[in-house]
Every structure is written in structure tokens, then in C-alpha cells.
Amino acid sequence: MTLREALVLTRQTLAAATSDEADIESELLLCYVLGISKTKLYSEPGRVLTPTEIKELQCSVNRRLLREPIDYILGNCDFYGHDFYVDHRVFIPRPETELLVEKAIDFAHYHNTSQNQFILADIGTGSGVIAISLALALPKARIYAIDIAASALHVAHLNCQRHHVTHQVTLLQGNLLEPLPEPTNVIIANLPYVKDHEMRTLTPEIIDFEPTVALAGGKDGLDIIRQLLIQVPGKIHPNGCLLLEIGYGQDKAINSLINSCFPQANIKLVPDLSGINRIAKILL
Ligand SMILES: C[S@@+](CC[C@H](N)C(=O)[O-])C[C@H]1O[C@@H](n2cnc3c(N)ncnc32)[C@H](O)[C@@H]1O
């Protein structure tokens, strides 16, 4: 089988069975299995695949046919312009979460005027993408990255090593802010916020493969964020900032929740590219 034939066959198989993105995914799978770039994929259409390569390609295509997310198959995802390792132990980072990172960096640039070191905490760090992107953008800052799942922290550790930020990022296991040893300037959290009734409507890629602990947020999706807000006093410096990612349609509920916990706080809701209020920025 030639490269051209393999590409056509993979594309047809994926398009017929599962994927809306069969074109992109077939390219990614072939490049991954053969260890070649996209340019090479199209510049050597007549190259003949070895039996081992054909077997590996079939194996990867079969995983995708079982609805395993492409990022887990590739063991890789892109976030904030950086490459990260991901597997089934962690939630796959979503592009809208980059907005959370952007807002935290903006806040750090505007408010880090004192001589004191700037400290940030990423709660529910998962693969570590938020904490590591912050470390790379703010090389003088210190970052705590907390997760309840020890298995997720193993992945975060691999990513800290990959990006050479182990000296800047401290990984801690525990419930929300409980392990945090000192107050911080910024708390960032992309915690689970899927409502109970929405869990049943998730695609097989999400519900069958991503960790439930990364998704389930209780009846209104805000159970874990509610717990976090209760823990905030004493864990953030005066004039600090809390940045929370929220789900579609949760903006009014989060607004009143924050108002009841912090009546003096200034709350701003930030929309993502689709116009959905995605970030709650709370100035305390
Ligand atoms: C939606 S994922 C976000 C992962 C990563 N920050 C990202 O944006 O890709 C939520 C993460 O919160 C963690 N988590 C859930 N409940 C938690 C809790 N009570 N305390 C700390 N982390 C928690 C999960 O293990 C999961 O890694």
C-alpha cells in the first residue's frame, strides 16, 4: 500500500464511521504512525508502507473507530502554542481555556509592580497546561498546581519536565485550595462544571475516555466551584484576582454565587470567541 492509498483509505474509514474531521485526523494519524511531517506526507505519495507500518496504522484507526479521542492516540495536544503530553489520566485541554491563561498573564503584567514575587495557583491542574503556560510566559513567577487526582499529577510532572519548569511549578495533591501553603496573587481554576443531566448527553469521546472527576460538577454544575469559593478567604492576597472557567449558561448563577460569597468583589464576565461567557474574573 502506498502513502496516497493509505491516506485515502484512512480518510474514508474515519469519515464513514465517526469523525467530522476525517481529513485532518487521517493526516495526523499517518504522520504519527510513520513519524513524518505533513510536508513529507504529500511529497512522497508513492512511498510504500512496510507491513509493520500498516499494522500500526490499522491499530490507531481502530482506536479512533472505538471513539478514543485523537489526542490520546497521538499522546499529544497543543495548548497556548506549546506541545503537551496527554493520556487517559487527564482531561484534554480545550482551546477556550487559553482565555483563562491570557487573562491571568494580563493581570500579572498590570499588577506585578511590587518587588515581591508574583504567586499564582492553578486549581484542578490536570495535565498542567495552565500552570506551565503561565510559567513560560511569566518566568519570574512561582506557580502552585493542585489536583485531587495523583494520576493527573504524574502527567503534569512529565509536562513540567518537558518544558523545563520544575523549578517554577510546585505540584500538590489535594482538595482544591487545602494544600496551598501560602496566599497567592492569582487563583485560576478550570474545575469540572458539567451538570448531572448534561453528563448523559456527552459524546462517547468524552464520557467513555476522559476522567469523570474532570467533568462532573453536580446538579447545577457548580458544586466544586461553590466549595472552592468557600475556601478562598486567606488563600489570596488583598487586591488579588480569581479567574474561573464556567460552562454555557452558568453566567447568571456564578454571578449571584460570587456576590453572595464576596459582596465587595468586582465581577467581570469574559466571553469566548463564540460569544459565550466563559470566564468569571473576580477582583477581590
Ligand atoms: C476540567 S479538568 C481541567 C484540567 C486542566 N486544568 C485543563 O484546563 O485542561 C478539571 C480538573 O480538576 C480536577 N479536580 C476535580 N475535583 C477537584 C478537587 N476537589 N480538587 C482539586 N482538583 C480537582 C480533576 O482531577 C481535573 O484534572
The ligand as an ORCA input file, in Angstrom:
! r2SCAN-3c Opt
* xyz 0 1
  C     -11.805     20.235     33.539
  S     -10.345     19.488     34.158
  C      -9.182     20.772     33.835
  C      -7.775     20.294     33.630
  C      -6.814     21.392     33.163
  N      -6.708     22.450     34.129
  C      -7.265     21.955     31.822
  O      -7.765     23.093     31.799
  O      -7.109     21.269     30.793
  C     -10.644     19.585     35.898
  C      -9.535     19.053     36.800
  O      -9.943     19.296     38.167
  C      -9.545     18.204     38.965
  N     -10.394     18.202     40.172
  C     -11.667     17.782     40.303
  N     -12.107     17.951     41.558
  C     -11.072     18.510     42.253
  C     -10.896     18.923     43.609
  N     -11.880     18.810     44.500
  N      -9.703     19.428     43.980
  C      -8.683     19.549     43.080
  N      -8.800     19.174     41.784
  C      -9.967     18.665     41.370
  C      -9.715     16.991     38.066
  O      -8.943     15.906     38.511
  C      -9.264     17.561     36.710
  O      -7.891     17.357     36.490
*
